[in-house]
Amino acid sequence: MLRIIKNTTTQQLLINDYSLLLISDWNDTIIHHVVNHDALLITTQHKDSFHTIVSNIRSHNDPELFLKPLFYKYDISSNYTIHTDGKLNELTFTNIIDGINQKFSEIQTTIPNKSFKESITNRFLQYIYSRNGKIDAHKDRNSKLGYLFPFISLFYDKESFSIFNLLDSIEKRNLITSTIKDQIQLCNPCHDSYLIYKETCPKCGSIHITPQDIIHHFVCAHVAPEQDFKKESTDEMECPKCNKHLRHIGIDYDKPSAVYHCNNCLHDFQNAKVVAECHTCDHQNHLEELIQVAIKEYSLTLEGIHHVQNGSRMHSANDPSVSDSLFYQLVKRESKRENPVHPSCFVGIISMNTILLERLNDHYKNKLKQEIKTIINQYIEDSNYQTADKENHYILLLDQSESEAQKILEKLENNLIKLLSDNLHITLKINSKLQSIHKFKSSSA
């Protein structure tokens, strides 16, 4: 059922008990009505108004507004549509609203922001989390970079290159991970991607150059540019050295290479110099001057998810140990993102002979447990985690390929045997096994 309800200041659209606030133009009072609606619907067909509405909503400080499901009613030719949740489709919009609002309820929205950069980082991570944990770049000819990123590009419209610095810094903090989608080249002075590649004369820099083939005459072995073999006022070719006619390529002659002739300075050369002229600032970039940039698809890491939900790191950079309860929460979350057919995350389990360890007193058990955790920490990366419910049982969450995870377990097993042998002067039996995250989750449920 579809109904439009009007009051003195706002309009709302009711579809199957879902309330959408209708927005045809931006005004600051909209924020006061957002909380009473499930989503926002842009009804304007004017591009400028559309841009203003989207920009003000997504760049607002209040999560109730900038994370709100945002749809548009009419088809509109605008790159700003990537910052919305799409055109309203009455068959699917409820699933989108439910998904976003469920994620919003899990977000810690009171994270302190010490700087503009930190504010944008936190909002960006919250936006990714509310939109299925991934974000992808979109091609756009009107952008200096040739690409736009949903949400975050709104904050760097005039300094778009700064987006890469921010994304790199977030990735270095292990809050997001990336997959390379494209490689682009940018003008060195102005960072624009609109480049025109030109072949030029290496001597004078002129683009007025003409390529021509080199002719090799089989009979007399004479080699010269094709122009030297052509007779005036005819298409026939004659060797300037022995005066014989050249009729059939492959029989009388071949073309082993080509040269260029500069019509400006008359210089002949084999390799033209390629320059990239910027269409924006006209700078002639040498190829080695161009800035190489990777365009990536980004997704939240386990650390990033925890940051969004709790506003803090799961552990210090030097200690990937977490509590049992948090460890199993991480397993549960990661299993939802993991492809069961092609797994990329595994659980390693290390267990030891309990009879011999039971002979140790509590003090030595705790000391041994810390030493074992220290050894394990040396072999696992920042994106991996470990927990230990007992001094003889350790579980690792390894965000790596199966072969790499298996190598880690093997190294750990050898080093732990050595540690226990050197300290306890006994040979302790250690068992290790690797499981897919889905199999481990099923067995521990």
Disulfide bonds with the S-S distance in Angstrom:
none
